[in-house]
Amino acid sequence: MSALNRILPWLLISLLFIACTEKKGTYSPEGKALAAQIQSLEDQKMNGANADSLKQAWLELDQNLNVKKDTVLAARVKYYLARQYARSRQDSALFFVEKALELIEPTTGNAKYKALIYNGIGNIRSLEAKEREAGYYYNKAATIVLSDTASGLSNEAKSAILLSAAQNNLTSFQYNLAEKMNRAALPLVDSLPEGHINRQRVLVQIIQTLNTLQRTAAEIAPYLHKLEELHAKHPDKYNISFLYDSKIQYYETARKTDSILHYELRKIAIDEHLHQQTSSPTLMNNLFVDYSNVAAIYVTLNKPALGEKFIQKANRLKAQFPKLIFPTNEITFQNNLAALYSLQGKNKASIDVLNHLVQLQRSIYQSENTQAIAEMNALYQLQAKDQSIRMLNENIEINKLQLQQNRLWLMTTSLAVILLIIILFFLYYIFRQRRSRQEKEKVLLQQQLLRTQMEPHFIFNTLSAVQSFMRLDKKEDAIKYLTLFSRLLRSNLELSRENVVPLSEELETLGNYLILQQMRFDDTFHYHITPPQDQDLSAVMLPPMLIQPYVENAILHGIDLHTGNGSIDIQFAVSGDILRVKIQDSGKINSDIPELSHRSLSGAICRERMQLLGKKASIQIYKSPNAGTTVILHIPVTY
């Protein structure tokens, strides 16, 4: 069978099954919407019902200004427009696929789209019988697939690209390259759906390639066995003519003429049936070659009568379609006719046919030579164009490199300036921290100094009370008082060593102090302490011995100790980082009694301590003739 006859069906199949599924990386919101629309159209399989609507949708996208601004989107649209026109208008298909190539070729990357477009141009050039140009683009597409740089390309598309390139390489006598690409396609087709045409195509092509390479029948047998299994499993999916043709090639390698004849005759029956149903140049040439091949077999078997029968069938077919016979098929026919005449003893007729064959071959050679020169010139221009594009890309890369170097210098300078600013800021921060720490230490020393001033004052008052008990001969009360006092003094000594203490310990110390004061003044007053609600008292930290002096003032100067009805109410509340302490006494009946001088001393010390606590600390004093004195402290606390 003529190699060209085997190529054409696969070319048409390639145009139908290659799909582009990769999405572009980053788009604007409008670009994303366009990309999604394009992807949706790509996913739709073209059929008779939707062909017109799909074509119109692609044409509208081709005119979209936002699509034209994006090189890759524009190339995708034009590529799919070429596919829409591939069945009906070959010139339009070529126009759009070449436009797609012009857009995508200068870009860096985009290997997937380049592979698809190269393969599309290869298909068009093959249909134009420009096999060298077709091979150039087929092999460029296949190289991308073999290098595994076309991420996102489906196995269906990869296998179609490799198989197209392999078939072209076979007809261009690049047999080893054809075998390599066919074998690369083998694992890809395993992932395709059952009944997919490429599952058959790869086996048919590899058998054809191995037969051309004159490999042994044993090497071809495994692939023929797989092909037989495929046809047995899906008899309605595949054209059995390809199976018969593969078996013919297998038996040619095995040199079994009877088997070759058997499958040639079966193939003729299939091709005759197809030719009656659908008349096309490809089917007609297939049948023409079938008749010639069977005639040649009968000549080999020394059966000239049967050979003449099929030669006549081929001759009638040629007479019916004189302009549709491919030149290579005509050569096959003329060779077989000369062999038949020689077997019949018609030497003169055989010589005439051979002379005619020489003229025909010379004519074909001249025609092919002219076409080859034209194609080689076109290839040279294509390669020159590719070289120009490569140089342009290299220049772009050099410019990018220079730009990157400039950016690097700019970034280095910027980083140096930023680093200098950070160092200066860091030094300033360290200076501020050190100064703040020194001021804090100064405040703590002042707090400790003030506490040391308050402790003698507290001890002096306590000793005065003990002296009073001893003078009144209240030994038991004195002993009890001294016991409580020692406990309170120990607590105060422990707290005085700390900068801050838990509120729970401060409340306990305050309670012990009030009990001592009740004993000192013979229970002439009562008190009530209200701690903060829903608060972990051990977690609230405040300066020690800050509340006690105000409670002492309330006892000594805020209540009437002679009536025995005095009362002191102390309330605590926490809000954020502020402890609110409200100290309220019941007041005196005779408020004209002058206050003792030591009140001013303790009050002055406490005011200084509160000032050292910062702006959030405050003291508020409210006096009422009937309700006594209310002191409200706002003390900053920590947790």
DRENRO-995618 format. One record per residue (C-alpha): residue in one letter; x, y, z. Coordinates in steps of 0.001 Angstrom, whole numbers, plus 500000, padded with zeros to 6 digits. Layout:
AXYZ;...
***
This chain:
M500000500000500000;S501201503531499223;A502586505374502258;L500569508494501329;N497353506471501463;R498188505430505002;I498949508994506121;L495792510824505058;P493307509124507437;W495563509843510396;L495946513498509416;L492205514007509532;I492045512196512872;S494806514423514318;L492787517538513517;L489884516173515558;F491536514942518752;I494232517441519780;A492908519701522551;C494390522543524504;T493563522330528234;E496127524499530005;K495000527710531709;K497176530769531767;G498745531481535113;T497669534972536166;Y495018537261534706;S493120540328535782;P489489539686536843;E488362540497533280;G491155538321531880;K490136535454534149;A486582535667532833;L487863535542529240;A490190532629530055;A487281530750531643;Q485126531406528576;I487889530170526251;Q488438527090528413;S484723526327528320;L484724526478524507;E487834524303524322;D486144521640526426;Q483209521361524003;K483554518604521432;M482655519817517955;N479850517971516159;G477339518671513422;A474859520222515842;N477162522787517467;A479736523454514718;D478221526759513559;S477627528120517084;L481170527204518167;K482675528862515114;Q480685532038515769;A481766532090519419;W485432531769518440;L485069534524515812;E483574536882518413;L486445536163520792;D488915536813517984;Q487516540357517687;N487544540976521443;L489978543807522297;N490968542254525621;V491811538983523881;K493982540843521362;K495926542432524235;D496928539029525608;T499321537160523310;V498599533679524644;L494816534106524706;A494858535490521168;A497006532572519972;R494632530050521594;V491609531637519928;K493241531636516494;Y494407528045516915;Y490882526876517684;L489494528911514816;A491935527019512568;R490527523765513917;Q486986524933513169;Y487925525603509532;A490099522479509114;R487215520368507781;S485723522832505357;R488142525612504403;Q491778524614504386;D492983528083503349;S491219529700506332;A492585527020508646;L496114527754507435;F495592531519507806;F494515531287511446;V497086528709512513;E499898530778510970;K498602533873512796;A498627531838516004;L502237530861515296;E503248534500514709;L501833535402518121;I503222532503520142;E506641532022518508;P508437535098519960;T507214534417523499;T509308532713526138;G507874529471527451;N504312528563526434;A505678525215525218;K502239523612525264;Y500681526117522886;K503710526036520621;A503499522233520371;L499810522378519470;I500295525097516875;Y503365523433515317;N501363520218514995;G498429522105513473;I500637523666510796;G502182520249510165;N498718518807509534;I497858521570507061;R501180521231505218;S500676517468504984;L497266517932503415;E498969520277500929;A501497517473500176;K504332519638501519;E505865516801503493;R509203518451504253;E507603521541505754;A505121519309507552;G507989517243508958;Y509763520383510149;Y506774521449512238;Y505822517911513296;N509304517317514671;K509355520668516475;A506103519735518201;A507328516214518974;T510598517566520420;I508610519624522916;V506585516555523913;L509680514353524213;S511442516971526353;D508412516949528691;T508236520766528821;A504626521061527630;S502977520962531052;G499199520698530905;L499158518945527535;S496857515923527677;N498080512418526880;E495630512418523976;A497301515470522433;K500828514209523193;S500156510852521545;A498597512511518460;I501617514819518078;L504120511970518405;L502186509728516011;S501899512454513368;A505630513123513559;A506412509385513457;Q504302508859510338;N505930511797508583;N509411510580509515;L508566507170508081;T507632508649504694;S510762510840504848;F512978507773505343;Q513785508749508963;Y513003505229510113;N514836505210513447;L513266508526514443;A509851507175513435;E510375504116515635;K511498506281518580;M508389508469518419;N506020505541517969;R507505503836521022;A507243507092523026;A503522507201522175;L502889503614523344;P502658504315527125;L500611507475526520;V497767505724524704;D497258503311527634;S495617506152529596;L493187507012526779;P489551505839526907;E488617502423525578;G487945502615521850;H490094505718521289;I491503505789517743;N495085506393518930;R495092503023520680;Q494811501421517224;R496927503964515408;V500086503492517478;L500035499713516957;V499398500017513208;Q502216502548512820;I504781500646514848;I504063497471512846;Q504454499476509630;T507738500991510909;L509198497650512016;N508248496116508656;T509978498977506834;L513054498468509020;Q512946494775507989;R512695493566511571;T511817489938512210;A508306488607512402;A508967487729516052;E509510491441516840;I506290492446515070;A504160489626516556;P503535491189520046;Y502137494358518534;L499994492440516048;H498637490349518938;K497690493530520841;L496006494903517717;E493986491688517309;E492878491893520955;L491879495519520463;H489702494710517441;A488204491671519175;K487270493798522216;H485906496753520221;P484943495479516724;D482602498406516135;K485149501080517089;Y487940500388514605;N488242499944510828;I489249496328510304;S491132497271507117;F493982498480509333;L494132495089511032;Y494242493333507655;D496929495719506430;S499028495031509563;K498654491292509080;I499748491679505470;Q502914493428506601;Y503535490773509236;Y503219487959506682;E505401489896504255;T508123489749506907;A507399486058507485;R507349485503503658;K504002483678503707;T502512484532500305;D499290482589500778;S498501484463503992;I499333487777502326;L496932486955499490;H494219485890501956;Y494247489207503808;E494682491264500635;L491465489733499284;R489666490374502572;K490915493933502526;I489645494385498958;A486175493272500087;I486201495896502858;D487554498673500616;E485076497874497825;H482219498140500289;L483531501477501639;H484102502783498115;Q480494502025497179;Q479201503817500286;T481479506868500224;S483493507926497216;S486705509780498084;P490168510047496474;T491735508250499447;L489368505287499368;M489638505050495573;N493462505031495698;N493402502424498486;L491263500144496311;F493440500837493255;V496555499778495183;D494731496705496573;Y493965495489493044;S497571496120491935;N499000494304494989;V496796491238494465;A497761491162490774;A501437491206491818;I500852488291494223;Y499222486193491496;V502135486992489199;T504497485759491946;L502367482599492269;N502612482144488466;K498863482620487957;P498728485167485126;A495009484772484477;L494067485788488007;G496696488503487935;E495210489908484727;K491769489906486318;F492854492305489092;I494978494369486714;Q491838494948484650;K489918495951487804;A492623498473488628;N492619499708485012;R488851500228485033;L489083502151488249;K491818504347486773;A489756504932483650;Q486811505960485819;F488907508418487901;P491955509258485722;K492923512454487535;L492599511117491076;I495255508406490968;F498314509361493024;P501570509218490981;T503246506781493393;N500267504428493085;E500471504675489265;I504109503539489454;T503065500510491521;F500406499664488956;Q502785500024485975;N505417497819487633;N502869495082488281;L501503495396484716;A505012495001483234;A505588491906485407;L502264490426484215;Y503107491028480532;S506505489426481059;L504881486358482658;Q502434486129479746;G505308486280477259;K504309489707475988;N507824491044476075;K507266493979473746;A504244495123475749;S506278494691478948;I509115496802477520;D506667499500476390;V505188499648479887;L508655499833481422;N509625502640479045;H506453504470479954;L507278503800483602;V510721505362483174;Q509151508475481659;L506587508561484463;Q509241508202487146;R511354510890485511;S508343513201485402;I507517512459489030;Y511151512913490019;Q511338516297488281;S508069517344489874;E509171516143493302;N512600517716492814;T511041521072491951;Q508740520779494945;A511639519692497152;I513678522732496099;A510729524997496834;E510166523307500188;M513861523437501052;N513856527149500271;A510815527564502467;L512526525524505181;Y515620527677504905;Q513502530773505362;L511746529159508322;Q515072528262509913;A516370531778509254;K513232533122510882;D513730530799513854;Q517347531943514122;S516189535562514049;I513652534837516764;R516292533061518857;M518652536021518510;L515831538376519414;N515047536297522470;E518741536249523402;N518863540044523131;I515760540268525253;E517389537978527824;I520545540134527798;N518443543267528313;K516573541518531091;L519892540560532668;Q521120544138532530;L517838545343533950;Q518125542770536728;Q521666543957537481;N520439547554537662;R517624546462539917;L520105544538542027;W522270547623542489;L519201549677543317;M517985547061545766;T521469546790547332;T521646550569547794;S518107550681549137;L518828547844551521;A521992549585552722;V520046552787553413;I517269550839555120;L519852548918557170;L521494552179558236;I518119553600559255;I517345550408561189;I520731550574562973;L520168554242563906;F516650553463565061;F517961550464567029;L520605552602568732;Y517981555231569535;Y515664552518570875;I518452551102573077;F519158554614574362;R515467555163575161;Q515190551759576820;R518267552406578921;R516969555812579932;S513540554378580694;R515138551607582762;Q517196554147584688;E514101556243585389;K512230553130586482;E515054552160588803;K515036555691590175;V511297555471590825;L511723552116592559;L514461553514594771;Q512237556449595639;Q509360554080596416;Q511620552015598661;L512876555160600373;L509319556327601047;R508366552892602388;T511316553005604766;Q509982556353605957;M506510554883606516;E507593551744608391;P508989553630611452;H505778555629611521;F503707552443611587;I505944550840614262;F505774553981616404;N501966553873616444;T502004550184617316;L504424550620620217;S502253553426621518;A499320551022621610;V501372548379623477;Q502485551023625953;S498850551938626527;F497948548274627245;M500846547973629707;R499921551179631478;L496332549958631885;D497604546568633119;K496019544662630213;K498718542043629921;E496687539468627994;D495583542068625512;A499159543278625217;I500427539757624585;K497689539108621975;Y498377542454620447;L502122541817620284;T501454538385618681;L499281539923615964;F501719542772615625;S504688540442615127;R502730538586612446;L501809541854610767;L505344543178611094;R506776540018609532;S504275540365606692;N505168544021606223;L508871543236606236;E508362540585603547;L506195542866601428;S508504545831601818;R511266543898600029;E509111543564596897;N508338546214594315;V504866544783593714;V502799542261595691;P499601540306594977;L496355542006595960;S495418538936598027;E498448539463600327;E497773543205600536;L494165542490601619;E495359539977604225;T497867542476605620;L495194545195605657;G492805542889607541;N495451542125610212;Y496144545803610562;L492439546632611136;I492154543873613767;L495129545416615634;Q493527548840615423;Q490244547477616782;M492137546042619778;R494019549287620252;F490820551309620445;D488757548724622392;D486473547805619466;T485151551342619243;F484645550915615449;H483806548211612964;Y484974547766609360;H484000545999606152;I486324545056603236;T484738544296599827;P487253542593597473;P486882542736593627;Q484241540415592197;D485137537634589709;Q488829538406589906;D491896536289590618;L493348538329593514;S496716536585593359;A497159537723589734;V496656541444590427;M499993543034591388;L500304546473593069;P502863548436595126;P502800547303598810;M501639549339601847;L499996551995599678;I496425551706601041;Q497169551251604763;P498093554890605502;Y494735556094604165;V492913553505606290;E494922554668609315;N493912558292608676;A490288557197608435;I490560555494611851;L492397558296613598;H490726561298611990;G487604560082610186;I485527558391612918;D484451559227616464;L486319556779618686;H484509557948621848;T481000556851620848;G481947553328619777;N479781553593616661;G482455554382614082;S482623552428610842;I485016552120607907;D484001550676604563;I486737549684602095;Q485722548649598533;F487997547300595789;A487228547167592045;V489500546330589078;S488980547884585625;G491657547046583066;D495015547952584591;I493569550264587280;L492640549227590834;R489957551491592289;V489995551650596113;K487203553474597896;I487773554189601632;Q484734555720603368;D484472556526607110;S481384557350609167;G482626560802610160;K482830562626613583;I480127564248615579;N482458567128616486;S484465567935613368;D486235570939614937;I488821568830616740;P492202569561615144;E493980566741613328;L497284565367614617;S500409566533612914;H501526563060611876;R498625562839609399;S500260565333607153;L503504563325607233;S501882560043606103;G499683561890603643;A502658563648602079;I504549560337601737;C501565558637600104;R501021561492597697;E504672561290596634;R504368557525596122;M501213557976594033;Q502918560596591882;L505759558185591181;L503274555628589842;G502555557749586769;K499705559712585226;K497142556952585708;A497511557103589512;S495292559589591325;I493796560482594735;Q490347561981595161;I489047563104598587;Y485420564037599235;K484248565407602623;S480633565508603750;P479371566903607084;N476924564026607529;A478552561122605630;G482193561490606664;T485165561442604325;T485527559383601135;V488955558739599662;I489156557189596183;L492485555824594998;H493277554859591407;I496337552604591484;P497966551180588330;V498322547392588579;T499958544648586538;Y499097541000585893;
***
